Amino acid sequence: MGRRRKPRPPAARLPRCIKCNAPMTVAKVEPMQAEGLRYELRTFQCPDCGRQQTYTMGLAEQTSCKL
């Protein structure tokens, strides 16, 4: 049997700052819609240097398409 990995603590899943390598915190979460699909736009901020990074996170749900 293969070994199972231990789940990582929540802090280990946060992105790290590309400038100072510190774990970033969530600054804001905004809904985003593109081509009938809804996503979340998440902005993370470094508590040490203040740098911000924004990521588009997976599919939230599909919207109805009207023709």
N, C-alpha and C positions, 0 to 999 in steps of 0.2 A: 504494500500500500504506500502511496505517496504521502509525503508530509504536508499537512495543511499549514498555511501561513496564518500567523496570528493577525487579527484585525488591528490596523494601525489606529492609534489614538487620533481624535479629531484634529489636533494641532499638526500632526504629521501629514494630513491631507491638504492643508492650506498651501498655496503657492509661496515660494520664497522670492524675496526681492532680488532682481538681477544686478542691482548696484552694490548692496551690502550683505546679501544672503540671509537677511533676517526673515522669520516667518511673518507673512502679511496678515492683516485683519480685513474683514468684509466692511467696506465703506458704504456701499449701497447696492440694491438689487432692483433692476428695472425690467418690466416686461418688454418684449420686442417681437414684432411680427414681420415675417418675410415669406412671400409666396404661399400664403395660406397656412403657414405653420407658426406656432408661437414658441419663442425661446426666452431665456432669461439672460440679461446683460448684467454681469456681476463685476463691480469695481472693487478692487482690493487696494489697501493703502499700507505702506510700510510705517510702523510706529517709530522707527529709528531715523530714517532719512526723509520721510514724507512722500516718497515716490508712489505714483498710482499706476496700476496695471488693470486693464479691462479684458474680460473673457466672455465669450458667448458660450453659455452652458446648454447642453442637450435639449432635446425636444420636450416641451412642456405638454402641449396638446395640439391637435389639429383643429383648425377653424372650419366652419362650413363655407363652401365656395358658392357664390351666387353668380349665375351667368346672365 
